[in-house]
Amino acid sequence: MTETAFQKLREENPWPNPEGIRAWDYSLGGGGRELIDEIIRTDKPKFMLEIGCFLGASAKRWMNVSEELKIVGVDPWSDWLIDQCKKYVGRPNLTRAYPDIKVQEQFASDIETQGPFATAMANLKGYEQRFVPYRAYSPEALPSLKEKGFEPDLIYIDSTKKPDDLDVCIELWPNARITGDDWHWNRTKGYPMRQTVNAFAEKHGFKVEADWATWVLTRP
């Protein structure tokens, strides 16, 4: 049923025309994604839900780990990302990816002129059969995926630092493996995502494993 739902979602959510669009393979991930790689290799999930996709670098990574994996990516790809990407110019994360300041400026310029969505899809070119771009806000959009018959084996959350996505995901897909990003985000505020995940794990009886920015929930 999930395969049928996935193919239907592909039909309903077409990709933009990639002609003339420059791809940028850039990720904000703060490390530890090897934990997700290992889950994909060991558990062999067939379908994954990624909440918060940015430019698609992490989704590309997951699909490169397994040629069998198919992903529905939920993200509005809103124009808010344009100003956000401009702020990365000259800052360490973008500097490490693209040391040349002119390249960084071109990155920000392309995000503005091409748009975040078209740029992300250009980065994921070649994966059209395995990635569905579901342009919407989470968690509001998640029940509609359930209604359409989509049942992910693995969920990766990289969006807000609030418990909403976790609460909705476990309600809709109680058997899915839940993982995510931002474990080490914002030390000055007491690591909000860390607090959210730990509270959720305690409530539902999960064990938490974390490595740098990445966290994974496991049932004892």
Number of C-alpha atoms within 10 A of each C-alpha: 9 15 14 12 17 24 15 15 20 19 11 12 13 12 17 12 10 14 8 8 19 17 20 18 16 18 15 14 16 16 15 16 20 11 16 20 16 12 15 21 12 9 11 15 18 18 23 25 26 25 24 23 23 24 26 24 18 20 22 19 13 19 19 13 15 15 10 13 17 24 24 24 22 25 21 19 23 14 13 10 19 19 12 12 19 17 12 16 20 17 10 11 16 21 15 10 14 17 13 13 13 12 15 21 16 14 22 20 15 20 26 17 12 16 17 22 24 23 27 25 25 24 21 20 15 11 17 14 12 19 27 25 25 21 15 17 16 19 18 11 14 19 16 10 19 16 11 15 17 25 22 24 19 23 23 23 23 19 20 15 19 13 16 13 19 19 12 16 22 15 11 15 17 11 13 18 21 21 24 24 27 23 25 19 17 12 9 7 7 11 15 19 22 21 15 16 23 14 14 17 17 11 9 10 13 17 13 18 12 18 16 15 18 24 25 22 19 13 10 7
